[in-house]
Amino acid sequence: MKKIILLVLIMAMIFTENNYVSALVMTPYRQQVNADEFVCGATFVLENRADYAAWLNRELSRAKNTYHLNTITVYGLESYDPAYRSALFDLLNKLDIKIVVRIEGYDKTFAFSKDDVGKIIKRHEDLIRFTCKKENRGTVLYYALNMPIDDPVVQANLGGVNSDLSKDRQKTYAEELIRRMREITAAEGDSGAKLYLSVFYGWDDSFEIPSYVSAHADGYFINNYAYPAGKKLPSVSEGAENVFNLASLKGTMDRFLKDYPNKPNLVVECGFHTLEYNKGVWPDQTAGLVLDRAAKEAAMKGTVDFYRRNYPFVRGIMYFGYNLFKEEGKPLTVLDWAMQYPAQNGEEAEQAAESENDIVSDKTASQGESVRLSKGQSIFFDKCKMAQQLVLTYKADVKVEIELKSGDRSKGKVVLPATSTYRGYGIPLILAENSELEIKCNAGELLLDKIALNDRLEAEWAQLVGDAKVVDSQRASGGKMVTSLAGAGNKLCFSGVRGGNKMEICYISPKGSELHLILNGEEYKVNLPASKNMREADLSLALPDESSIEIYENQPGDLKLDYLRLNGTPAVKKKDSANREIAGVNNGGHSYLAIKILLPVFAAIVAAIVTMITKLLKRQSAKEKNERN
């Protein structure tokens, strides 16, 4: 009992330390250190993409300089082609980041036999030859040799995980695997290769596994995930040291020290995911479950501090994982293990900074920090949601030219006006789901506070002409609406918008409004029905991508516009669109505009005409009949 109290007191002391790291960068590691001092590691998910070299350079630089990683591990590295592996190792060497090479795999016949050792070596033979090359071996921190005791098929092959046969086979397998790995790495010129064996006591500490001391490994790595202490997950407000189950971590470490009293080198693999990410629904996988992102941040740092202060032989942490969102459990549920989250609404720029050196402390920024972008610098936001509008919050002493890119494709250049205080600036942007967004500074310098990606065109971020103005509204989607749009000189304008075959207009107009809608220079009139409450009007149209939209009222009225949203398939631009321009914007053609809200009126008119014609025909028929008689 005294030991547990002591650990809690130590944890409380740890959380008062004042090492600098951005408050909004979610990482377990408070500062950059060399991997020889302490392993600040994480599982790194590789992406197969055409620009993988540029992506690797950007993401690994960010992982080191912003998230303080000095080591990564990669699952399935043996399956990547030589060119990809070479690019990866070249960058790791350049950035002084180490890699843990995983040696693992098994089939349905696996039973910890010597034949299984041969199979696993053969499967990784090409990878081992590659990593043992003179130019690569210095990048390898150690080889992680997996003992797959948690698989039910493997357990069944041995009469259960806790059977005597299983325990005996595990020991002989570990001894043979270490022997063969030393043999092959030495033959390839790397006689100093470090070999670590996995130790796993089960998710609930119920596995009775033997000690692997007789294998003479250079160290071990252990899975130790904190489980919730109960059904109520604590928040950070209840104490940062209470957000994860300290006692469960200590129990696993007690078992390890009993099996390995000489305190060998140990790397702990762990991770956290949140209840918040799955909207409060408890997943089947509860290992590492915490309440929300604030609790996750505290648990990450608290776990590292716990091991560093109480177990000096722990030489590092391998966090699961840097950019990992993974389906687990039954039913399958996506869990947010990642340090780095996809860009959503209100994404703070600090989270996407490529280096903490670019992060500027500024008490006037939304969270007290912003990112400096000088000429030639870019900031990248990954796996963005589908968007029709980008809103930047920034400040700049002089006007700044930025360029928006997604992949290799430019989305256009924008000149941002100078502003001495942080302000928002809306830009129509066509962005597909899970896209990458690059914001590059072409001229000048700005401090970027945050971005927002909207799936609609918020009216308050449009270009406003004349007396058009923004007013506050609690009912509006963004808390603001646009009004005073009477007359052609007072209008709302968007350029470069997404195309589609449907437009939603969200508005309030107690008396109704006759709207002038100008699409790529062609004007249409739309009668909006009276509505004291927020209402959506659906318009059918044919609008190509990169179109312009202008809106104003025919007569002074009470119209307030909240947003526009384009849906459906964009139309094909007319071939002559390059010959027609409005205010410097290329105009795409459109083939029709059928206003759905006018259809009832149109139908009533048609019905009246049909009735009138029918009556006339009946009268004519009666007249002709009388004349014949």
Long-range contacts (C-beta under 8 A, 24 or more apart in sequence): 3-250, 4-246, 4-247, 4-250, 7-246, 7-250, 7-306, 7-310, 8-241, 8-246, 10-306, 10-309, 10-310, 11-241, 11-246, 11-302, 11-305, 11-306, 11-309, 12-241, 14-241, 14-302, 14-305, 14-306, 14-309, 15-240, 15-241, 15-298, 15-301, 15-302, 15-305, 17-305, 21-68, 21-356, 22-66, 22-350, 22-353, 22-356, 22-359, 22-369, 23-350, 23-367, 23-368, 23-369, 24-348, 24-350, 24-351, 24-367, 24-369, 25-66, 25-67, 25-350, 25-351, 25-353, 25-356, 26-293, 26-296, 26-297, 26-300, 26-339, 26-340, 26-341, 26-351, 27-66, 27-67, 27-68, 27-69, 27-300, 27-339, 28-300, 28-301, 28-303, 28-304, 28-317, 28-319, 28-339, 29-67, 29-68, 29-69, 29-301, 29-304, 30-68, 30-301, 30-304, 31-68, 32-64, 32-65, 32-68, 32-70, 33-68, 33-70, 34-70, 35-70, 35-71, 35-98, 35-141, 35-316, 38-308, 38-315, 38-316, 39-70, 39-71, 39-98, 39-141, 39-267, 39-315, 39-316, 39-317, 39-318, 40-68, 40-69, 40-70, 40-71, 40-316, 40-317, 41-69, 41-70, 41-71, 41-72, 41-73, 41-100, 41-267, 41-316, 41-317, 41-318, 41-319, 42-67, 42-69, 42-71, 42-72, 42-73, 42-318, 42-319, 42-320, 42-321, 42-322, 42-339, 43-72, 43-73, 43-74, 43-75, 43-318, 43-319, 43-320, 43-321, 43-322, 43-324, 44-72, 44-73, 44-74, 44-321, 44-322, 44-323, 45-74, 45-75, 45-321, 45-322, 45-323, 45-324, 46-74, 46-77, 46-80, 46-84, 46-88, 48-84, 51-407, 51-408, 52-84, 52-87, 53-87, 53-91, 56-87, 56-88, 56-91, 57-91, 58-354, 58-380, 59-323, 60-91, 60-92, 60-95, 60-97, 61-95, 61-354, 61-355, 62-340, 62-352, 62-353, 62-354, 62-355, 63-97, 63-322, 64-95, 64-96, 64-97, 65-354, 65-355, 65-356, 65-357, 66-353, 66-354, 66-355, 66-356, 66-359, 67-322, 67-339, 67-340, 69-97, 69-322, 70-96, 70-97, 70-98, 71-97, 71-98, 71-99, 71-100, 71-141, 71-316, 71-318, 72-97, 72-98, 72-99, 72-100, 72-322, 73-99, 73-100, 73-101, 73-102, 73-144, 73-318, 74-99, 74-102, 75-102, 77-101, 77-102, 77-127, 78-123, 78-124, 78-126, 78-127, 82-130, 85-127, 85-130, 89-131, 89-135, 89-136, 89-139, 92-139, 93-135, 93-136, 93-138, 93-139, 97-139, 98-139, 98-140, 98-141, 99-139, 99-140, 99-141, 100-140, 100-141, 100-142, 100-143, 100-144, 100-196, 100-267, 100-318, 101-127, 101-128, 101-131, 101-140, 101-142, 101-143, 101-144, 102-143, 102-144, 102-146, 103-128, 103-143, 103-144, 103-145, 103-146, 103-181, 104-144, 104-145, 104-146, 104-148, 105-146, 106-148, 106-151, 106-154, 108-153, 109-157, 110-148, 110-151, 110-153, 110-154, 110-157, 111-154, 111-157, 111-158, 111-169, 112-147, 112-154, 112-158, 112-166, 112-169, 112-170, 112-172, 112-173, 113-169, 113-173, 114-172, 114-173, 114-176, 116-173, 117-173, 117-176, 117-177, 117-180, 118-180, 120-177, 121-180, 121-181, 121-184, 125-184, 128-181, 128-184, 128-185, 128-188, 129-188, 131-190, 132-185, 132-188, 132-189, 132-190, 132-193, 133-188, 133-189, 134-189, 137-189, 137-190, 137-193, 140-190, 140-193, 140-194, 141-194, 142-193, 142-194, 142-195, 142-196, 142-218, 142-219, 143-181, 143-185, 143-193, 143-194, 143-195, 143-196, 144-196, 144-198, 144-221, 145-174, 145-177, 145-178, 145-181, 145-195, 145-196, 145-197, 145-198, 145-217, 146-198, 147-173, 147-174, 147-197, 147-198, 147-199, 147-200, 147-209, 147-212, 149-200, 149-207, 149-209, 150-200, 150-202, 150-203, 150-207, 161-202, 161-207, 161-208, 161-209, 162-207, 162-208, 167-208, 167-209, 167-210, 168-210, 170-209, 170-210, 170-212, 171-210, 171-212, 171-214, 171-215, 174-212, 174-214, 174-215, 174-217, 175-214, 175-215, 177-215, 178-215, 178-216, 178-217, 194-218, 194-219, 196-220, 196-221, 196-265, 196-267, 197-221, 198-222, 198-223, 199-256, 199-259, 201-252, 201-255, 203-227, 203-287, 205-251, 205-252, 205-255, 210-259, 211-259, 211-260, 213-259, 213-260, 217-264, 218-265, 219-264, 219-265, 219-266, 219-267, 219-315, 220-256, 220-260, 220-264, 220-265, 220-266, 220-267, 221-266, 221-267, 221-268, 221-269, 221-318, 222-252, 222-256, 222-266, 222-267, 222-268, 222-269, 223-269, 223-270, 224-249, 224-252, 224-253, 224-268, 224-269, 224-270, 225-270, 225-271, 225-287, 225-288, 226-270, 226-272, 226-287, 226-288, 226-299, 226-303, 227-286, 227-287, 227-289, 228-286, 228-289, 228-290, 231-282, 233-275, 233-289, 233-290, 233-291, 233-295, 234-291, 234-295, 235-291, 235-292, 235-294, 235-295, 236-294, 236-295, 236-298, 240-298, 240-302, 241-302, 243-290, 243-291, 243-295, 243-298, 243-299, 243-302, 244-272, 244-290, 244-295, 244-299, 244-302, 244-303, 246-306, 249-303, 249-306, 253-311, 263-312, 263-313, 264-313, 265-313, 265-315, 266-311, 266-313, 266-314, 266-315, 267-314, 267-315, 267-316, 267-317, 267-318, 268-307, 268-314, 268-316, 268-317, 268-318, 269-317, 269-318, 269-319, 269-320, 270-303, 270-317, 270-318, 270-319, 270-320, 271-319, 271-320, 271-321, 271-337, 272-296, 272-299, 272-300, 272-337, 273-335, 273-336, 273-337, 274-336, 277-334, 277-335, 277-336, 278-333, 278-334, 278-335, 281-333, 283-328, 283-329, 283-333, 283-335, 284-328, 284-329, 284-330, 284-331, 284-333, 285-328, 285-329, 285-333, 285-335, 288-320, 288-337, 293-341, 300-339, 323-382, 340-382, 342-381, 342-382, 342-383, 342-384, 342-385, 342-434, 343-381, 343-382, 343-383, 343-384, 343-385, 343-437, 343-451, 343-453, 344-385, 344-453, 345-452, 345-453, 345-454, 346-450, 346-452, 347-381, 347-450, 347-451, 347-452, 347-453, 348-449, 348-450, 349-379, 349-448, 349-449, 349-450, 349-451, 352-379, 352-380, 352-381, 352-382, 353-379, 354-379, 354-380, 360-447, 362-447, 364-421, 364-422, 365-422, 365-447, 365-449, 366-393, 366-422, 366-449, 366-450, 370-394, 370-395, 370-422, 370-447, 370-448, 370-449, 371-447, 371-448, 372-445, 372-446, 372-447, 372-448, 373-402, 373-439, 373-441, 373-445, 373-446, 373-447, 373-448, 374-441, 374-445, 375-441, 375-442, 375-443, 375-444, 375-445, 376-440, 376-441, 376-442, 377-440, 377-441, 378-438, 378-439, 378-440, 378-441, 379-438, 379-439, 379-448, 380-436, 380-437, 380-438, 380-439, 381-436, 381-437, 381-438, 381-439, 381-451, 382-436, 383-434, 383-435, 383-436, 384-431, 384-434, 384-435, 384-436, 384-437, 384-453, 385-431, 385-433, 385-434, 385-453, 385-455, 386-431, 386-432, 386-433, 386-435, 386-455, 387-429, 387-430, 387-431, 387-453, 387-454, 387-455, 388-428, 388-429, 388-430, 388-431, 388-454, 388-455, 388-456, 388-457, 388-497, 388-498, 388-565, 388-566, 389-426, 389-427, 389-428, 389-429, 389-453, 389-454, 389-456, 389-457, 389-458, 389-461, 390-426, 390-427, 390-428, 390-429, 390-431, 390-437, 390-451, 390-452, 390-453, 390-454, 391-424, 391-425, 391-426, 391-427, 391-451, 391-452, 391-453, 391-454, 391-458, 391-461, 392-416, 392-424, 392-425, 392-427, 392-439, 392-448, 392-451, 393-422, 393-423, 393-424, 393-425, 393-448, 393-449, 393-450, 393-451, 393-452, 394-419, 394-422, 394-423, 394-425, 394-446, 394-447, 394-448, 394-449, 395-419, 395-420, 395-421, 395-422, 395-423, 395-446, 395-447, 395-449, 396-444, 396-445, 396-446, 396-447, 397-445, 398-444, 399-444, 400-441, 400-443, 400-444, 400-445, 400-446, 401-441, 401-442, 401-443, 401-444, 402-439, 402-440, 402-441, 402-442, 402-446, 403-439, 403-440, 403-442, 404-429, 404-437, 404-438, 404-439, 404-440, 405-437, 405-438, 405-440, 406-431, 406-432, 406-435, 406-436, 406-437, 406-438, 407-435, 407-436, 412-496, 413-442, 416-446, 422-447, 422-449, 424-461, 425-461, 426-458, 426-460, 426-461, 426-462, 427-461, 427-496, 428-457, 428-494, 428-495, 428-496, 428-497, 428-498, 429-453, 429-496, 430-496, 430-497, 430-498, 430-545, 430-546, 454-478, 454-563, 455-565, 456-504, 456-563, 456-564, 456-565, 457-494, 457-497, 457-549, 457-563, 457-564, 457-565, 457-566, 458-562, 458-563, 459-492, 459-561, 459-562, 459-563, 459-564, 462-492, 462-493, 462-494, 463-492, 463-493, 463-494, 463-495, 464-491, 464-492, 464-493, 465-489, 465-490, 465-491, 465-492, 465-493, 466-490, 466-491, 468-492, 468-552, 471-560, 473-508, 473-560, 473-562, 475-508, 475-533, 475-534, 475-562, 476-534, 476-562, 476-563, 477-506, 477-562, 477-563, 478-562, 478-563, 481-508, 481-560, 481-561, 481-562, 482-560, 482-561, 483-558, 483-559, 483-560, 483-561, 485-551, 485-552, 485-553, 485-559, 485-561, 486-552, 486-553, 486-554, 486-555, 486-556, 486-557, 487-552, 487-553, 487-556, 488-516, 488-552, 490-552, 491-550, 491-551, 491-552, 492-550, 492-551, 492-552, 492-561, 493-548, 493-549, 493-550, 493-551, 494-548, 494-549, 494-550, 494-564, 495-548, 495-549, 495-583, 495-585, 496-546, 496-547, 496-548, 496-585, 497-543, 497-545, 497-546, 497-547, 497-548, 497-549, 497-566, 498-545, 498-566, 498-570, 499-543, 499-544, 499-545, 499-546, 499-547, 499-566, 499-569, 499-570, 499-571, 499-588, 500-541, 500-543, 500-566, 500-567, 500-568, 500-569, 500-570, 501-540, 501-541, 501-542, 501-543, 501-567, 501-568, 501-569, 501-570, 501-571, 502-538, 502-539, 502-540, 502-541, 502-566, 502-567, 502-568, 503-538, 503-539, 503-541, 503-543, 503-564, 503-565, 503-566, 503-567, 504-536, 504-537, 504-538, 504-539, 504-563, 504-564, 504-565, 504-567, 505-536, 505-537, 505-539, 505-561, 505-564, 506-534, 506-535, 506-536, 506-561, 506-562, 506-563, 506-564, 506-565, 507-531, 507-534, 507-535, 507-537, 507-559, 507-560, 507-561, 507-562, 508-532, 508-533, 508-534, 508-535, 508-558, 508-559, 508-560, 508-562, 509-557, 509-558, 509-559, 509-560, 510-558, 511-557, 511-558, 512-557, 513-553, 513-554, 513-557, 513-558, 513-559, 514-553, 514-554, 514-555, 515-551, 515-552, 515-553, 515-554, 515-559, 516-550, 516-551, 516-552, 516-553, 516-554, 517-549, 517-550, 517-551, 517-593, 518-548, 518-549, 518-550, 518-551, 519-543, 519-547, 519-548, 519-549, 519-590, 519-593, 520-547, 520-548, 520-577, 520-580, 520-582, 520-585, 520-587, 520-588, 520-589, 520-590, 521-548, 521-580, 521-582, 521-587, 522-590, 524-593, 524-595, 525-554, 526-595, 526-597, 526-598, 527-595, 527-597, 527-598, 527-601, 528-559, 528-597, 529-597, 534-562, 537-596, 537-597, 538-596, 538-597, 539-593, 539-594, 539-595, 539-596, 539-597, 540-592, 540-593, 540-594, 540-595, 540-596, 541-590, 541-592, 541-593, 541-594, 542-571, 542-590, 542-591, 542-592, 542-593, 543-570, 543-571, 543-588, 543-590, 544-570, 544-571, 544-572, 544-573, 544-577, 544-588, 544-589, 544-590, 545-570, 545-573, 545-588, 546-573, 546-586, 546-588, 547-587, 547-588, 548-582, 548-583, 548-585, 548-587
